[in-house]
Amino acid sequence: MSELMPSLFLGHGSPMNLVLENSFTESLESLSRELPTPKAILVISAHWYTNQTAVSISSGIAYETLYDFYGFPPALYELSYKSPSNNTLSKRIATLLDAPLVERGLDHGAWMPLYYLFPKASIPVIQLSINKNLPMISHVKIGEKLQALREEGIMIIGSGNVTHNLNMVDFYNINAPAVQWAKNVDTFIDNAFTTNDVDSLVRIETLCPDFKTAHPSLDHYLPLLYIAGSRMEHEHFRSIIPLFQNSSLSMRGFITE
């Protein structure tokens, strides 16, 4: 029987974290030493935000590295993450979720954290898209269907940010003090996750006054709901990486235990 793999949510923030050494990247490297080695990894990234729930597949033996960001230093575009594909598993996940298969590379929301967590890129990685048209609770329900994969040695990772409003970011100071509205939302989500309060996560738009400031779009929030749904009944979430970058980006994550 396979070891039960953890389910976790990670913030990914700016692509610049790929070439900067800071508290966040150091925390990811520390986390990498704690994690077991999965048979495969399923990632729900904020950057595959579309009109359907779909599963990635590759025509080659490795996934293409997508550079879905613009105007950054050339060094970022010289990096790559050539994780192997596993189309048999992609098809099985698609059947589990009654979802179509889409040929697609790994976006930076997926490969950026994996670049630190599993730097050898030797583990098959599959992505699951986020259907922007679904109600909040439906994302949790999809997460519940993913629980079975964890029992087969597959790690589930959600990648977004607990707070994400690029119009409110201090791009010039990564260590700028966190603003109050971002701290309020960060505290709300931290409390809800660590007490398994899924109802508050689903109703956050009405329960947390600063939520719409923190998330003018839901793309970076919704991965949290898949991870909330993927928790087994006997588990709780532990808060990890309780950091802010650029005054308003919460880099907080969560992991099952």
N, C-alpha and C positions, 0 to 999 in steps of 0.2 A: 504494500500500500504506500502511495506517495505521501511525503511530508506535506502537511497543510501549509500552503504559502500565505504570507501576509498580504493584506490589501492595504494600500496606502495612497494618500493624496500628497502631492508636492507642489509648491509654488515654483515657477520657473523664471519669472521676471524678464529682464532684458537679455537678448542674445549676448550682450557684452560679458555676461557671467561665464561664457565659454573661454574667454581669454584673460579674465581678471582673477586674481587670488584675493578672496575676501572672506568674511565670516560665513557667508552663505555657501560658497563653494567648499570651504573647509568643513562645514557641517555635512554636506553631501558626501564628501570623502570619508568622514567619520561614519556616516550611516552605511556606506558601502561595506564596511568591515563588520557590521552587525547583521546584515541581511543574509539569509540562506541563498543558495544558488537554485533558481527555478529551472524547470524544463523549458518554459517559454514565458513570455511576458505579454500581457494584453494592456495596451495604453489607451485611455480616453483623454484626448488632448483638446484643449480649448481651440486649437487651430485647425481642427477638422469639424467645422460648424456649418451644417448644411441642411438640406430639406428632407433628409431621410436618415434612418439608422442603417449604416452599412459597415461591412468588414473588409479590411484591406487584404489584397492578394498581390503577389509579385510574379511577373513573367520570367524573372531570373532567379539565381540562387541566393541573391542578396537584395535587400531593399535599397532603392535610390535614396540618397540624402537630399532632402528638400531644403533649399536656402530661401525660406519664405519670409525674408526680412530684407530691408533695403537701406542703403546709405551707411553701412557699417564698415569698419576697417577691413582691408583685404585679408587679414589673418583669419577672420571668421570663415571666409569662403574657401580657405585652404583645409579646413577641418572636415572630416567625414565620419559617418558612423554606419559601417557596412554590416548590419546585422543580417543573419541568414533568414530566409523565408521558411515558412512551414505551411504550404498551401493546404495540406490535409487538415491541419488544425484550423486554418482559416475557414474552410468549408464546414467543418463541424460546428464552429461558433456561429456561422451564418445560419446553419440549420437550427441550432438551439434558439436563436433569436428571431428566426424567420426573416432574415435580413439579406439583402443582395450583397454580392462580392464586387468590389471596385478595385481596379489596379491603381496603386498609389504608393509613392514613397513615404518615408518618415518625415513628418514636419518637425520644426525645432522644438515644439512643445513636448514631443516624444523623445527626440534624440539628445536634446540638451541635458536633461537630468540623467539619462542613461549613460552619457559620456563620462559622468563622474561615478555613477553607481556600479556600472559594469563596463569598464573601459576597454576590455578586450573585444567587445561587440561579437561575442561567440554564441549568444543565446538568441533563438528566434524571437522576433518582436512582431506583434500584430496590432493594428490600430482599429478602434471602433469609433465611428463618427457620432457626433451629437446632432440629433434632429431638433432644430430650433423651434419647430412647430408643436412640440409636445408640451403638455402641462408638467409642472414640477414633479408631481407624484409619479409620473410615468418614467422619469429618469431613475427614480429610486427602484421602481419595479424591475427595470432592466438590470440594475445592479443586483437585485435579488436572484435573478436567473444566472448571474455570473458566479454565484457562490460555489456551484458544483465544480467549476474549473479549478478553483483554489485547492480542492481536495485531490486534484490530479497533478499537482505540482506546478500550476500556472499562477504566476504573480499578477495581480491586478493593480495598475497604477493610474490614478487620475492626475492630470497635470493642468493647472490653471493658476489662479491666485486668489487668496481669501479676500483681498481688496484689489481692484484693478480699474483705475480711471486715468488714462494716459494724459488727459487734459489737466490733471492735478498733480502730475509728477514733477519733482525737482530733478531735472535731467543732469544738472551740473554738480550735484552733491549726493553721492550714493549714501553717505552717512548722515544726511539731514534728519533732525528729530521728527518722529512720527506726528502727523497732525491728528487732532482729536477725533474727527469723524472716522478716520481710518482705524484708530484704536478702538472706537466704540463697536464697529462692525467686527473687527478681529476678536474682541472679547465675546461678543454675542455668538459668533460661529464656534469659537473655542469651547464655550460653555455647552452649546447644543451638541457638539460632536462628542465631547468627553462624558456627557451624561446620556448618550444614545437618544437624544430628543429629536427624532426625525421630523416630527410634526412642526417644530420651530424652524427647521431647515427648509421645509416645504412652504411654510407661511411667512417666510422672512421678509417678503416685500411689505407686508402689513405690520409685522411685529417689530421690525428694526428700522427706526426713522431714518437712519443714515445709509440704509442699504442702497438706495438708488443713486446716491452720490458715489458710493464705492463701486457700483456695477451699472453704469449707463447701458451696457450690453451684458447679457447673461452668459456669454461664451466662456469666461474664465471662472464663473461660479458653478455652472452645471456639472463639471467633472466631480465636484464634491458630492453630489447627490448619488452618482453611481457608486462611489466608494462607501457612502453611508448605507446603501442597499446591500452591498456585498459583505457586510459584517455578519458573521455567524451569531446565533442566539446567545451563546455562552461568552462572547467576546466583548471587549470594550476598546475604545480608541485612546491611544496615548498621543498627546500633543508633542510635536517635534519641530525643531528649527523656528523658534518664536522670535523671528527677526523682521525688521522693516528695512527696505531700501528706498532711497530717493524720496523720503518723507511720507509717501502714501501707499507704497507697495508692500503689503504683508507677504512675507515669504513662509509663513507658518504652514506646517504640514501635519498629517495625522497617520498613525499606523495601528493596525489591529494588534491586540495581545490578549 
